[in-house]
């Protein structure tokens, strides 16, 4: 008897709970495109996960204290790309990182 069957027989978990966990694991799998050494993927401003989240040292009052911003939020709040501190995303490392607001800082 497997551990799974023993837990079901003991009434600790149900078959339905195990199926929910299996479905959750399938949806929460990390994308293969996201590098393992990437620090953050959640934008502080909008709260969404994105592959192009970077750290900005800015003084925009509307989003004060929020440093990790996705590309869309950085463009929306018109934060200059010269204030970008990191190049952690795969787009930034490959040179495909393009801002719609102002010039895009080139990584070294």
HELIX and SHEET records of a PDB file:
HELIX    1   1 UNK A    3  UNK A   10  1                                   8    
HELIX    2   2 UNK A   15  UNK A   28  1                                  14    
HELIX    3   3 UNK A   61  UNK A   63  5                                   3    
HELIX    4   4 UNK A   71  UNK A   76  1                                   6    
HELIX    5   5 UNK A   81  UNK A   83  5                                   3    
HELIX    6   6 UNK A   90  UNK A   94  1                                   5    
SHEET    1   A 2 UNK A  54  UNK A  55  0                                        
SHEET    2   A 2 UNK A  68  UNK A  69 -1                                        
END                                                                             
